[in-house]
């Protein structure tokens, strides 16, 4: 007696990326940067304002940003205008500027009573953790994005890293400058990171009149 084998029924699996925006995270636009700054200033959130400004200026990956120590940015009673650190991912030294706006917010944060005697620039409020984790930082960034009514899945911690270099490239077209700011060892990594394509190249070419 033959038995007809019926296909096995399996529950449909929902793709992990259904309804999500994946791929490169968008950089913040200048108006977004100023809107977030104003909101943080009005809320009196000294730590987050300093963290936000430093994230934009430094262009560091989240893992490097959260591990910054006070001596990395503060010496001789003042915030440094430039500093450097070894990237945890590449082991390469990267230098970055600290603008006046960021220096002022850092000075206020470092002088806060909450920071007395602490070594890490962004101490964790969770017992047993010396500094804010990358997961905590991601949640903070998500809060900033949502406060502007933006789609949170389109932005992330890499948005902070890309924000300033996107403007540098837009205004100058200088990929080498962007490469140095990001600490990339290869130019093609910078090209992919910025999403540079033929249309960008044509636009830059059209702006030059010889």
C-alpha positions as CSV (number, residue, x, y, z in Angstrom):
1,X,0.0,0.0,0.0
2,X,1.5,3.3,-1.1
3,X,1.4,6.3,1.1
4,X,1.3,9.7,-0.5
5,X,3.8,12.0,1.2
6,X,2.4,15.5,1.7
7,X,4.7,18.5,2.0
8,X,5.6,19.4,5.5
9,X,4.0,22.6,6.6
10,X,6.3,25.0,8.4
11,X,5.4,28.3,10.0
12,X,6.3,31.2,7.9
13,X,9.4,33.0,9.1
14,X,9.2,36.8,9.2
15,X,12.4,38.3,7.7
16,X,14.5,40.0,10.4
17,X,14.7,43.2,8.2
18,X,11.0,43.4,7.3
19,X,9.9,47.0,7.7
20,X,13.3,48.1,8.6
21,X,15.7,50.5,6.8
22,X,19.0,48.7,6.5
23,X,22.4,49.7,5.0
24,X,24.4,52.8,5.7
25,X,23.0,55.1,8.3
26,X,22.3,58.6,7.2
27,X,24.4,61.5,8.5
28,X,22.5,64.3,10.4
29,X,22.0,67.5,8.5
30,X,23.2,70.8,9.9
31,X,19.7,71.8,10.9
32,X,19.3,68.5,12.8
33,X,22.6,69.2,14.7
34,X,21.4,72.6,15.8
35,X,18.0,71.3,16.7
36,X,19.4,68.6,19.0
37,X,21.8,71.1,20.6
38,X,19.0,73.5,21.4
39,X,16.8,70.7,22.9
40,X,19.6,69.5,25.1
41,X,20.5,73.0,26.2
42,X,16.9,73.8,27.1
43,X,16.6,70.5,29.0
44,X,19.8,71.3,30.9
45,X,21.2,68.0,30.0
46,X,24.9,68.8,30.4
47,X,26.3,65.3,29.9
48,X,24.3,64.5,26.7
49,X,25.1,68.0,25.2
50,X,28.8,67.4,25.7
51,X,28.5,63.8,24.4
52,X,26.6,64.9,21.3
53,X,29.0,67.7,20.5
54,X,32.0,65.4,21.0
55,X,30.5,62.7,18.8
56,X,30.1,65.2,16.0
57,X,33.5,66.7,16.4
58,X,35.6,63.6,17.0
59,X,34.0,61.4,14.3
60,X,34.9,58.4,16.5
61,X,33.3,55.0,16.4
62,X,31.0,54.5,19.3
63,X,33.4,52.0,21.0
64,X,36.1,54.6,21.0
65,X,33.9,57.6,21.9
66,X,32.5,55.9,25.1
67,X,36.0,54.9,26.3
68,X,37.4,58.5,26.2
69,X,39.0,59.5,29.5
70,X,39.1,63.0,31.0
71,X,42.9,63.4,30.4
72,X,42.3,62.7,26.7
73,X,40.5,66.0,26.3
74,X,41.4,68.0,29.4
75,X,44.9,69.2,30.6
76,X,46.3,72.2,32.5
77,X,42.8,73.3,33.6
78,X,41.4,73.6,30.1
79,X,39.9,71.5,27.3
80,X,42.3,70.8,24.5
81,X,41.8,72.3,21.0
82,X,43.1,69.1,19.4
83,X,43.6,65.6,20.7
84,X,44.2,62.0,19.4
85,X,43.6,58.4,20.3
86,X,44.3,54.9,19.2
87,X,41.4,53.4,17.4
88,X,40.4,50.1,18.9
89,X,39.3,48.6,15.5
90,X,42.4,49.5,13.5
91,X,45.1,50.2,16.1
92,X,45.8,53.4,14.2
93,X,46.2,56.8,15.7
94,X,43.6,59.4,14.7
95,X,43.6,63.1,15.5
96,X,40.6,65.3,15.7
97,X,39.7,68.9,16.5
98,X,37.6,70.1,19.4
99,X,35.7,73.2,18.4
100,X,34.8,76.0,20.7
101,X,31.2,74.9,21.0
102,X,32.3,71.5,22.1
103,X,35.0,72.8,24.4
104,X,32.5,74.9,26.3
105,X,30.1,72.0,26.7
106,X,32.9,69.8,27.9
107,X,34.1,72.3,30.4
108,X,30.7,72.5,31.9
109,X,30.4,68.7,32.0
110,X,33.8,68.1,33.5
111,X,33.3,70.7,36.2
112,X,29.9,69.1,37.1
113,X,29.9,67.7,40.7
114,X,28.9,64.3,39.2
115,X,32.4,64.1,37.6
116,X,34.5,64.8,40.7
117,X,37.2,62.1,41.0
118,X,36.1,60.2,37.9
119,X,38.5,59.1,35.1
120,X,36.2,58.3,32.2
121,X,34.5,61.1,30.4
122,X,31.2,59.4,30.1
123,X,30.8,57.4,33.4
124,X,28.1,54.8,33.5
125,X,25.3,55.2,36.0
126,X,25.0,51.4,36.1
127,X,26.9,49.8,39.0
128,X,30.0,47.8,37.9
129,X,30.4,49.5,34.5
130,X,33.1,52.1,34.4
131,X,31.7,54.0,31.4
132,X,28.6,54.2,29.1
133,X,28.4,51.1,27.0
134,X,28.0,51.1,23.2
135,X,24.5,49.8,23.7
136,X,23.6,52.7,26.0
137,X,25.2,55.1,23.6
138,X,23.0,53.7,20.8
139,X,19.9,54.2,22.9
140,X,20.9,57.8,23.6
141,X,21.4,58.5,19.9
142,X,18.0,56.9,19.1
143,X,16.5,59.3,21.6
144,X,18.1,62.3,19.9
145,X,16.8,61.2,16.5
146,X,13.3,60.5,17.7
147,X,13.1,63.9,19.4
148,X,13.3,65.4,15.9
149,X,10.6,63.1,14.5
150,X,13.0,61.3,12.2
151,X,12.8,57.6,11.4
152,X,15.1,56.0,14.0
153,X,15.9,53.0,11.9
154,X,17.5,55.3,9.3
155,X,20.0,56.7,11.8
156,X,22.4,55.3,14.4
157,X,25.7,55.8,16.1
158,X,27.5,55.8,12.7
159,X,25.3,58.8,11.8
160,X,27.3,60.7,14.4
161,X,30.5,59.6,12.9
162,X,29.4,60.5,9.3
163,X,27.8,63.8,10.1
164,X,30.8,66.2,9.9
165,X,32.7,64.4,7.2
166,X,29.6,64.4,5.0
167,X,29.7,68.2,5.2
168,X,33.4,68.4,4.6
169,X,33.1,66.3,1.5
170,X,30.0,68.2,0.3
171,X,31.7,71.5,0.6
172,X,35.2,70.6,-0.6
173,X,35.1,67.3,-2.5
174,X,38.3,66.5,-0.7
175,X,38.3,62.7,-0.1
176,X,41.8,62.7,1.4
177,X,40.8,65.1,4.1
178,X,37.8,62.9,4.9
179,X,40.0,59.8,4.9
180,X,42.4,61.4,7.5
181,X,39.5,62.5,9.7
182,X,38.0,59.0,9.8
183,X,41.3,57.3,10.3
184,X,40.8,55.0,7.3
185,X,43.9,53.3,5.9
186,X,42.5,52.9,2.4
187,X,40.8,55.5,0.2
188,X,38.3,52.9,-1.2
189,X,37.0,52.4,2.4
190,X,36.3,56.2,2.5
191,X,34.6,56.1,-0.9
192,X,32.3,53.3,0.2
193,X,31.7,54.9,3.6
194,X,30.5,58.2,2.1
195,X,28.6,56.4,-0.6
196,X,30.4,58.3,-3.3
197,X,29.2,57.4,-6.8
198,X,29.5,58.6,-10.4
199,X,26.8,61.2,-9.8
200,X,28.8,62.8,-7.0
201,X,31.9,62.8,-9.2
202,X,30.0,64.5,-12.1
203,X,28.5,67.1,-9.8
204,X,31.9,68.0,-8.5
205,X,33.2,68.2,-12.0
206,X,30.4,70.4,-13.2
207,X,31.2,72.9,-10.4
208,X,34.7,73.5,-11.8
209,X,34.8,75.9,-14.7
210,X,38.1,76.2,-16.6
